């Protein structure tokens, strides 16, 4: 399974990559949403993590782009942010789920597994 993570915080990207790699996931990361559709086309992720404060378009617009695409709309997007209003932001973006920052490793694993299960059910 492949996970694509969008976050401008290099420490978060590195932590997620280490943890998810340890669980056997293939992980790709991006610090901006530049050319998001092209990157998703190249990476072909099963699950996407989207930060709210990602540079350029922002997480809401980037998620909407994916969810409005007939090709990518079924890829589960997990919104993650330290914003106190993450639930509403995730709903506004059209994300499938959300994970508040800071998060613990078990919560990260749990939400990934849920996203993968949802992806399998939509396939």
N, C-alpha and C positions, 0 to 999 in steps of 0.2 A: 504494500500500500504506500502511496506517495502523498506527502503533506507539503503544501506550499504555504509559507508564512510571510506575511507582509507586516513589517514593523520597522520604525526608524531607530529603535534602540538596539544597538549592536549586542549589548549584554543579554537582552531578552532573546534575540535571535540565536545567540550562541548557546544559551541555556536550553532553549527548546530543542535545538538541533542535537545537543548532547543527549538529552533525556530521550527524545523520540528515536534517535539512532540506536540507543541502548535497548529499546523495545523492538527493534527490527524494522522500523519505518524508514523509508527513503525520504529525505528532507531537502527541500530547496527553500531559499530565503530571498527576500527583496526588501530594500530599504525605502523604496518609493513605489508608487503605483503607475509610474511612467509605462506606457504600452502594456497595461495589465492584460488585455485580451490576447496580445501576441505572446506574452510570457506564459499565460495559462495554456495556450495552444502548444507551446514548446514543451512545457513541463508535464502537462496532462495529469494534474493532481486528483486524488480521490477526495481530499478534504482541503479546505483553505482556511487559514487563520488570518483575520483582518484586524489590524489595529485601527482605532478611531482617528488618531492623530497622524496618520501616514502622510508624508509630504506630497505635494502637488494636488491631486483631486480630493484627498481625504477619504477616510474609510467608508463613509456613507455613500458618496458618489461612486467609489470603486465597486462596492458591493452591489449597488443598483445596476451598474454597467453589466456585471456578471449575471445578475438575476433577470435582466431584460434581454439577455442574449439567448436565442433559441438553442444554441450549441452548449452553453455553459450553465444554464439556469438550474440544472439538477445537481450541480456540484455543491455539497454542503459547505456553507460559509459560517465559521464560528467567529463571532465578533469578540475581540478582547481589548480591554481598556481599564485604566485606573479611574476613569470618570465615574462619579457616583450615580449617574443616570444611565448606566450602561444598558439596562433592560430596554428603556425607551429608545436609545440610540440604535440598538440592534434591531428593534421592531421597525423603526423608521427606515433603516437601511435595507430591510428585507432579509436579514441574516437568519439562518436556521437555528442558531443557539448563541449563547454568549458565555464568556468566562471572565469574571472580574480579576483585575490585577490588584495586588499581588495574588498569585495562585500557588497552591501546593502541587507537588508532582502527581499525587493521586488524582486530583481534580483534572489536571491536564490529561492524564491517561484516560480517565473516565469519559471526558467530553470527546476525545479523539475516537474512542471506541463507539460512542453513540453516533458520531458523524459518519463513521465507516459503515455502521449497521444501517443507517438511514440511506446512505449511498447505495448499498447493496439492495435495499428494498425498492429503490426507485429505478434500478437498472432493469 
